[in-house]
Amino acid sequence: MKNKNVNAAETQAKKIQLKRRLKYGGLSVALSAVVIAVVIIANVIITSVIRTNNLYVDLTGSGIFTLSDTAKEYLKQVKAPITIKFAVPEDTIRANAQMFMVYLTATQFSKASKEEDANNEIPDITVEYFDSFKYPAQFEKYKQLTAGTEWLSSNVIIESTYEGENGEEAALPLVYSLNSFFTTSDNKTVGFNGERRFLLAFLQLAGVEQPVVVFTTGHGEPIGEAPSDKNNQYVDFMNMFDELGFRIKYSDLAKEELDPDCRLVVILDPQRDFIGKELSSLEGTSELDRIADFVSRHGSIMVFLGPTGYEYTNLSHYLEEWGVRVRTTHTIEDGVNTLSADNRSFSVVYTTEGLGASVQQNYRNLRTKFQHAAPVQILFSERDETSSMMITSSFRTSPQAKAYASDTDVLSPSDVGKADGFDLFVVSSKLKYENNEDYYSYVLTCGCPEMLKYCGSQAYANRGILNVLLTRIPLIKMPVNIDYKRLEDYGLTSVTSNAVRGWTIVLAVVMPVVTLGIGTVVVVRRKRH
């Protein structure tokens, strides 16, 4: 009888213990499920709030997603409301890393024009997105603006309306490809220039002048017939002007006048001399007369002459008026800073004084590459008080460099009046007073056209220095002082949208399910024991 009572008590105790285990085990499973559900729901709510209000924190080193103070200052030049249109739905924008970068910049501009514009100085900038496949009629007029090129759903449209004489009128919309918001180097995307691209569009729609850069033709310049021409050897250099907001034009000055909107003339690697006025005839206008007249009206020119072995008599006479001469019959070899076996490719020595030095002061930790260069000789003192002219050098060779025309015709820096190396890039400026205001004209002379071929390389400072040079010269009222933002390795462009969706499913669904499964197994095993 006693054993029966003991067994009954033990059985009852086991039942109580089992109920207790089931109770606490069930509570554990239920609590885990509740926690997982709360996390998922909170994630959905927080994500929705972030997406709706664009509450993103910019953790990138170069501030890719933050609108600069300089950009906000340029916004004050906008005179009419702006609309930025994306030709795809919002979800498609967010699924594409590059398009999302452009979208975030657009929303930053919109925010600056609305929420941050306390004094209501800036017309509203609005961001919209549509589905061009679902509603093709809405985009028909934009497709006509891209005649000759394929219409892409990734295109970004920027348009504006303004108050004309007969009421509200619309400016011609601008259509940009997604690639135009990025900078490439060596066929790789290295920078994001969305801030500047948007500003250039806003200012153009606001009627702010779009300056012209004229590249001379008719002298065998190796630039093809258009910037995109496959025969253009300096496409990266020309792309830099496009990104800065210039309109690029080719011009044969023997046949036509300079464009009235021209602010800069580039003479790039000519193989023949320019036409000067014949002494026996004063009829007509020579190319150099047109250039001289342009510079006298506060224009500026850039001249790139290499060691062609040919003397440019007429062009040289004009450059001598600006205190410089390019020794195109000689080729520099610098064995101290050499980058090649023949010493004709080398890194330059940076100067430390004057305007020439100021353009490269932020790039001295990088090398600037010159290849097949000719010496640039400064003909008189670096400051000529009588003509209000200043001459400053930006790059030099080492003092040990030599310049060869032949085995017997060899120049040392001392032969051209320089003990510290051959000058390579010289900036001549002239001050002129008109109506109690001062104006500068600039002539920039370089003995190495091939240095421009490295404007597309991140390994050298060539592009950055030339970009800064244009900001130092008051050529235009455009945002040339806003450079692209470097894309560091954040993985933004290397992760596909499918990969993003895959990781989202893993983190939001698979991991909670696995956790729940493991918890269930643990509970069951505890019951059995």
Protein Blocks (a to p, Z undefined) as FASTA:
>chain_A
ZZmmmmmmmmmmmmmmmmmmmmmmmmmmmmmmmmmmmmmmmmmmmmmmmmmnopacdfbf
nlmmbccfklmmmmmmpcbdcddddfbdfklmmmpmklmmmmmmmmmmmmmmmmmmmnop
accdddddddfklmmmlmmmmmmmmgoiacdfkbccdddddddfkocaddddddddfklm
pcceehiafbdcklmmmmmmmmmmnopacddddddeheopaebjbfklmklmklmmmmmm
mmnopacddddfklbccdfklcbdcdehiabdcddddfkbcgdjdfklmmmmmmmnopac
ddddddehpacfklmmmmmmnopacdfkbccddfklgcbfnopaccddddfedjklmmmm
mmmmpccddehiaddddfbdfbdfknopacddfbdcdfkbccdfbfklccdfklnopanb
pcfbdcddddddeehiacdddddddfbfklmmmmmpckbmklmmmmmmmmmpcfbccdfl
bccdddddehlmmpcfklmmmmmmmmmmmmmmmmmmmmmmmmmmmmmZZ
